[in-house]
């Protein structure tokens, strides 16, 4: 992955290393394009690395100032992200058949695999940023635009809402 790539070789990572990563304009543009953001003005992260053999744990914060597009209107919406992350990089499992499946437990969700040579902390942080974003951001005009397009709210879409409306019409003698 080329956006915000910060590949750290395992042989140079020491337990307790502290890193400050700041995305430059080119990296921010690449992350913005990948995440379909209107803009990404700031992306930085602070991490502390813990090492236990070939397992690397990175804990820290990712901060970003960006604009997402409203899901209904496409208008830019200012967003500030300040997310804590706790990532574990472990060696990729060696699967015998190649097509073998394995199950992840809830505690495995922040585990990333590495090739035994290096980790890409920047890519993992960009992914953490993506997970911290609202997948369907809505601006002030969103409800009006959606209503004009015929989209109903969740309350209006409930199974008994249509029956309630029909009952109301019957009560009025329509």
N, C-alpha and C positions, 0 to 999 in steps of 0.2 A: 504494500500500500504506500503510495507516494505522499499522501497528505499527512502532515505533522508526524512524519516518521522519525523516531528517535530510537534507533537500534543500539542496544547496549549489549556488548559481549559479556558472557557470563564470567570469563576470567578477569574482568575489570570491575565487577560489582563486588563491593565490600558490604558486610553487614553494618547497617547504620548510615549508609550513604544518603545524603540529602541532595535533591535535584530541584532546580527551578527551570521549567520549560516555558518558553514564550514563543508563540507562533509568529512568524514573520508574515508579511503581506501575501506572499505567494502561498504559504501553507494555509493561511486563513481563507484565501480564495478557493483552494482545493477542497478544504473541509466544507465550506459553504456550498460549493457545487455538489459535493457528495450528499450532504444533508438537505439539499434543496432549500437553502436559506436565502432570504432577500439580501442579507449582508452579515458579515461576521467582523466586527470591529476590534474585538479583543478575545484572545484565547490564551490562557496561561494556566499552569498547574504547578503545584508544589508537592513533592513526594519524598517519602522516607522509604528506603529499601531495606528489607530484612532478608538475610540469606541463610538458608539451611540446606547445605549440599547443592543440589541442582534446582531446588525450589526457591523462588524469589517472591517475596510479598512486597507489594507497593501500596502504601496507604498515603492519603493526602486529600487535596482539594483541587477541583477544576473550577475555574471562573471564566465566564464569557459574557460579552455584551454583543448582542446580535439582533437581527430582525427576522422573524418568521412571517410567513404569509398567512393571512386569515384563510381558513379552509373554505369559507363561503364567498368572500369578496375578492380575495387575492391581495388585499391591502397589507402593507407592511405593518407589523406589530413589534414594538420594542420589547425585548426579553433580556433579563439579567439572570444568569445561571451561577449558582454557588453551590456545588455538589461535593459531598464527601465521597471518596472512592476507597475501596479495599479490594485489591486484586491479587490473585495468586497465579504465578506462572509456574507450570510444572512441565516436565518432559512429556512430549506427545506419547500416548500409549502405543505400544507395538502390537497391532492386531494380527493374529495368525493368518486369517483368510482374506483380509482386506475388506470384505463386505460384512464383517462381524459387527453386531450392534452391541452397545452398552448403554446402561441407563445412568442418567445424572440425577443426583439427589438435590434437594433444595440448597444445601450448603455448597454445592458444586457450581452454582450459577455464576460466580465471579472468578471461576478458574479459567485460565487461558493456557493453551499449550505452546511450548517452544520447541525448537529443533535440537536442543542440547548445546547450541553454540551461542545463541543470543535471544534477547527479548525485544519486542518493539513497544516500548512504554508509550510513546506518542500516539500510535494507532489505538492502543487500548484506552488511552485518555479520550481520544476523539470519539470512540465508541461509547464511553461513559457519558460524554456530553450528549450524544444522540439519545441515550436512554433517559436523560434528564429533561428532554424537551416534550412539550405537549404535542401529541400526534395530530390533534385537530384543533389548533388554536382558533379562537373566534374573537373578532373585533366588535366594536359597538354596533355596527350595521348588520352583523351576521344574522340575527333573528329575523329582521325585516326582509333581507334578501332570501333567506330560506323559506319564509312564509310565502313570499311572492312566487317562489319556484314550486310551491305545493308541498313542501316538506313539513310534516307535522312534528310536534314535540313528543317526547316519550309518553307523557301523560295522555295526550290525544291518541296515541297509537296503541294504548293498552287494549286488550281484547274486549273488555266490557264498555269501553268508551263509545264504540259504534252503537252498541245496544242501548246505551243510555241516551245517545242522541236520537235514536229511532223512537224510544219510549217518549222522549220530550216532544217529538213531532206528532206522535199518536195522541198524546195528552192534549195537544193543541187542536186536534182534529184535522191535521194536514193529510 
